[in-house]
Amino acid sequence: MKKKVQIGAKEMISLMVLFEMGTSMMSIPGRNAGKDAWIAILISTVLGAMLFVCYGSLHRRFPNLLMTQYCRTLLGKKAGSTLAFLYIVFFLYGGARDLRDTGILIADRTLQHTPLTVICGLMVVLVMYVVYLGIEVAGRTAIIMLILLLLLGLATNILILLAGIVDMGNILPIAEHGWQPIWQVVYSQAVMLPYGEMVTFAMILPTLKKEYRANGIGISAILLGGLLLSIITLSNVLALGEDVFKRATYPLLTMISKVEISDFIDRVDVIGVMSVIIFDFFKILIFYYAAVKAAEDVLRIPYHKLILPFGLIMLVSCVLMALNYQDHLQTGELVLKWLFPIFAVFFPILLLIVSWLRKTWNKKGEENVS
């Protein structure tokens, strides 16, 4: 008999926080709000927690079903299977975009003469190996990595303070241009990246041990990750100033590269690069795992037989999805604004409304029978 996969609260929270930080550490969502980006992130965190309540409510109604399974239960076999297949594509696309982001970072900062295909290929192989070992192994590893990264983050912030590059005047005056620019980036960037992407966990929540509530776990992770991301963004603004913060390709790494204490602490930006790669790895891993599990359910093909072909699909998609980095960024802005809301907001709310209506109709039917 096949053993049921189950993970605890600590593992789930660690996976969620790592996923949430993911590429957000690299790009800093809401940067168009300038020195008020940290406020936009805080607002987006609250909205993201509210959005997760939708995913958690669906899980509470169907605690043992994957998202692809209750799509068919609620919408019927044809419509439900079609939507489930679209989610497979969505998960693969999300993972491929993040894979390309990570590959570009590594190529730019550490392996300048190594082709992007080779870098992304090595990352995919590692992701496939962890997925083969299972989500339980990924969860236990996530706890260790999150603790390590939090300690590295604390050490880095101490070094930044000691380096004397922080200027409190860089965030003043707060909301200088009003609240409209802040709300604008909340909608166009900061909610979907990364909170809308957390719809991916609708494919993982069935593995959560039954003594834990999905909404409590999810909201706790989102608030923790959002607070950390807001602090990181605030540190960037304080150290770099608004102009450099908005123009830098990787604000976090630019900030860390400025740390220089006496003659013996220098070039600590390698810590930032390593941290971002670990965060991104777990985000790619979760997108990939969700795609494989969704395909196993929809295509009726055993999980382990899909790992290699899906890895190849993600790698090819990653390499071919954009002509250059600028094209990649422009496409990403459009996707966040128009495509992600459909899968992260519209479809989940539709499923939740249908589940409420069916529950109401069933109750009325029972009352009429009695």
BELFEN-V482287 format. One record per residue. RES is the residue in one letter. D_FIRST is the distance of its C-alpha to the first C-alpha in Angstrom with 1 decimal. Layout:
RES	D_FIRST
RES	D_FIRST
This chain:
M	0.0
K	3.8
K	6.3
K	9.1
V	12.3
Q	15.2
I	18.8
G	21.7
A	25.3
K	26.9
E	24.6
M	25.0
I	28.8
S	29.2
L	27.5
M	29.7
V	32.9
L	32.5
F	31.8
E	34.8
M	37.1
G	36.0
T	38.8
S	40.8
M	41.9
M	43.4
S	45.1
I	45.7
P	45.3
G	48.4
R	50.8
N	53.3
A	54.1
G	55.6
K	56.2
D	54.6
A	51.2
W	49.7
I	50.8
A	49.1
I	45.8
L	46.1
I	46.7
S	43.9
T	41.5
V	42.3
L	41.9
G	38.6
A	37.3
M	38.5
L	36.7
F	33.4
V	33.8
C	33.3
Y	29.9
G	28.9
S	30.1
L	28.1
H	25.0
R	26.0
R	26.3
F	23.0
P	20.9
N	17.5
L	19.0
L	20.2
M	23.9
T	23.6
Q	21.6
Y	24.2
C	26.9
R	26.1
T	25.7
L	29.2
L	31.1
G	29.8
K	28.0
K	30.8
A	32.2
G	28.9
S	27.5
T	30.9
L	30.8
A	27.2
F	28.4
L	31.5
Y	29.4
I	27.7
V	31.2
F	32.2
F	29.6
L	30.4
Y	34.1
G	33.8
G	32.0
A	34.5
R	37.5
D	36.3
L	35.7
R	39.2
D	40.6
T	39.1
G	40.2
I	43.7
L	43.9
I	43.0
A	45.4
D	48.1
R	47.8
T	46.6
L	46.2
Q	49.2
H	49.4
T	45.8
P	44.9
L	42.7
T	40.3
V	39.7
I	39.1
C	36.7
G	34.9
L	34.3
M	33.1
V	30.6
V	29.2
L	28.6
V	27.0
M	24.7
Y	23.7
V	22.9
V	20.9
Y	18.9
L	18.2
G	17.0
I	18.7
E	18.0
V	20.1
A	22.7
G	23.0
R	23.7
T	26.1
A	27.7
I	28.8
I	30.6
M	32.2
L	33.4
I	35.0
L	36.6
L	37.9
L	39.3
L	41.2
L	42.5
G	43.6
L	45.5
A	47.2
T	48.2
N	49.7
I	51.7
L	53.0
I	54.0
L	56.0
L	57.6
A	58.6
G	60.6
I	59.5
V	58.6
D	61.2
M	60.7
G	63.2
N	60.8
I	59.0
L	62.3
P	63.2
I	59.8
A	59.4
E	62.7
H	62.2
G	60.9
W	57.4
Q	57.2
P	56.1
I	53.4
W	52.0
Q	52.3
V	50.0
V	47.6
Y	47.1
S	47.4
Q	45.4
A	44.2
V	41.9
M	39.9
L	39.7
P	37.4
Y	36.6
G	36.2
E	33.8
M	31.4
V	30.2
T	27.8
F	25.9
A	25.1
M	22.2
I	21.1
L	21.9
P	18.6
T	17.1
L	19.9
K	19.0
K	20.2
E	23.0
Y	24.9
R	27.0
A	26.8
N	30.5
G	31.5
I	29.4
G	30.7
I	34.3
S	34.4
A	33.2
I	35.6
L	38.5
L	38.0
G	37.7
G	40.6
L	42.8
L	42.1
L	42.8
S	46.0
I	47.2
I	46.7
T	48.6
L	51.3
S	51.6
N	52.0
V	54.8
L	56.6
A	56.6
L	57.2
G	59.2
E	58.5
D	60.0
V	58.0
F	54.8
K	55.0
R	56.0
A	53.8
T	50.9
Y	48.7
P	50.4
L	48.2
L	48.9
T	52.6
M	52.8
I	51.2
S	53.4
K	56.4
V	55.5
E	58.1
I	59.2
S	62.2
D	61.6
F	58.4
I	55.8
D	55.5
R	53.1
V	50.3
D	49.1
V	46.5
I	44.7
G	44.6
V	43.4
M	40.6
S	39.5
V	39.7
I	37.6
I	34.8
F	34.9
D	34.9
F	32.1
F	29.7
K	31.1
I	30.5
L	27.0
I	26.1
F	27.8
Y	26.0
Y	22.5
A	23.4
A	24.7
V	21.7
K	19.3
A	21.9
A	22.2
E	18.5
D	18.8
V	22.2
L	22.2
R	18.7
I	18.4
P	15.4
Y	16.2
H	17.0
K	19.3
L	21.4
I	22.2
L	25.1
P	26.8
F	26.7
G	28.1
L	30.9
I	31.6
M	31.9
L	34.2
V	36.4
S	36.7
C	37.6
V	40.4
L	41.8
M	41.7
A	45.1
L	48.3
N	49.1
Y	48.4
Q	50.8
D	49.3
H	45.8
L	47.1
Q	48.9
T	45.9
G	43.9
E	46.4
L	46.3
V	42.5
L	42.4
K	45.1
W	44.1
L	40.6
F	38.5
P	39.8
I	38.5
F	34.9
A	35.1
V	37.3
F	38.1
F	34.8
P	33.0
I	36.0
L	36.0
L	32.3
L	33.1
I	36.3
V	34.5
S	31.9
W	34.8
L	36.7
R	33.9
K	33.3
T	37.1
W	37.3
N	34.6
K	36.4
K	39.7
G	38.2
E	37.0
E	40.5
N	42.2
V	40.2
S	41.0
